[in-house]
Amino acid sequence: RDSTDLVAKLRAFHNKALQNPKLSHLKWAGLDLENGEVRDNKEAGILEPAMSKVKAIKFATEAAITILRIDDLIKLEKVEQGRGDDQCGA
């Protein structure tokens, strides 16, 4: 199957789970890439822990803060030019 079709089907399952409380079990839908189909990941025993997402957000935040601190440390001194230093001879 085409990967675009699979992702569209998965999104449709998730949308149905949000729209209809009776279909809330569809929120566990995930992709079985070996067989090329959408399956119930909870039944398959595949759960993505939130801890990995939390750690990724923390590391990204720390990286952004570090970049901002480096940006604050880099300061260019303004070069002052005297008024009589022009090369036109005026």
N, C-alpha and C positions, 0 to 999 in steps of 0.2 A: 504494500500500500504506500501511497504517497505520504510523506511526512506532513505536508500541509493539511491533507485530509485528516490525518490522525490528530493533529493539534486542534483543528477546528472541531472535531468530534469531542475531544476532551473538554474544550471550552464550553461546548453546548451542554455537556453533562454537568459541569460546574455551575453554569447559568441556571439550569433546571433545578439544581439543588438549592440555589439561593432564592428562586422564585416560588417554589412549591415545597412547603414543609413536609409533605408526604414523601417527597423524593430526596430528603436530606441525606440519605445513604449514598447518593451520587457524589457527594463531596469527597469521598474517598477514591474516586476514579483516578487512575493514573495510566501511564503508557507502558505496555509490554513491548519493548523494542525487538525482542527476539522473535516474537510471533506477529508483530505488526498490528496490534490491536489495543483497544482500551479495556482495562480490567479494573477490578476492585482491589486496590492495593492493600486495603485492610485485611481482606480475606487471604491475600497472597502473603501476608506477614511483612509487608514492606512499609515501614513508617519512616518519615523523615523527621529527625528530632529537631525541635525548635532551637536547641542549644547551638547547633552549627550556624544557624542564621543569626542568632544573637551575637556569637563570636565574630562573624563576618562583619556585622554592623559596627561592633566595638572597634575592630581593627581598622575599618575604613574611617571611622571617626578619629581615631588616634593618628592615622596617616594625614588626614586633612588638617588637624590641629598642628602637627609637626610642620607641614608645608606652610601654614599661616605664620607660625613662629619664625621660620627661616625667612619668610618674606618681610617680617617686621625687623629682622636683624640686618638685612641688606639695605643699606642706606647710601645713596650717592650724594657726595658733597657737591653743592652747586659751585661751578667755576665762575668767579666774578671777573668781568672784563672791565678794564678802565675805559673811560670815555675818550682819552687821547691815544688809545692804542690801535686805532683803525689804520689801515694801510693805504687809504686814499690820499693821504697827505693834507687833509683839511684840518 
